[in-house]
Amino acid sequence: MSNTSSSATTKISSFVLLVIFMALALSLTALVLAVNIFGSNDIAAYYLLLIGFLGMALSAYVLLQTRKRIKRLSIKAPPITTTIECGKCGFKNIREFQRGDYVFKEVDSCQKCNENMLITAIYREVKEKREKTFF
């Protein structure tokens, strides 16, 4: 199990990106039109400037909020631990999970008595969440 695998929570929807960039393109178009008609129709130029700047600001805001949400939603998987025990002498070894491990699998020989050791437990170490206190 590796932590480098990408999960669905770390990707931005292509539809959301398309909408953001379309709004950005329309905002830039409104700004260019405002500059072009500034001398002939001042009121329309001011409205187009307002629409262009608001559109750019909203597009940038939504894009930044989407990136923040992805960082916040990324989930770090807790480490998986394997416990190996010797049935004869009771020697216990704890190590990181490896692909192919399963409970009651015979693994290396014991360091003390040279008998085969068994995997007795595979579990995740879960950290308890602290309660937030507001004073």
Residue pairs with C-beta under 8 A, 6 or more apart in sequence:
1 77
1 80
1 97
1 99
3 76
3 77
7 74
7 75
9 70
9 73
9 74
9 75
10 70
10 73
10 74
11 70
12 66
12 67
12 70
16 66
20 59
20 62
20 63
20 66
21 59
23 55
23 58
23 59
24 55
24 56
24 59
24 60
26 55
27 51
27 52
27 53
27 54
27 55
27 56
27 59
28 52
28 56
29 52
30 48
30 49
30 51
30 52
30 55
31 48
31 49
31 52
31 53
31 56
33 48
34 44
34 45
34 46
34 48
34 49
34 52
35 45
37 44
37 45
37 48
38 45
77 124
78 124
78 125
78 126
78 127
79 96
79 97
79 124
79 125
80 96
80 97
80 122
80 123
80 124
81 94
81 95
81 96
81 97
81 122
81 123
81 124
81 125
82 94
82 95
82 96
82 97
82 98
82 101
82 119
82 121
82 122
83 92
83 93
83 94
83 119
83 120
83 121
83 122
83 123
84 92
84 93
84 94
84 95
84 107
84 108
84 117
84 118
84 119
84 120
85 91
85 92
85 93
85 117
85 118
85 120
86 92
86 110
86 112
86 113
86 115
86 117
86 118
87 115
87 117
87 118
88 110
88 113
88 115
89 110
89 112
89 113
89 115
91 110
91 111
91 112
91 113
91 117
93 117
97 122
101 119
101 122
102 119
102 122
103 119
103 120
103 121
103 122
104 118
104 119
104 120
105 118
105 119
106 116
106 117
106 118
107 116
107 117
107 118
107 119
108 116
108 117
109 115
109 116
109 117
110 116
110 117
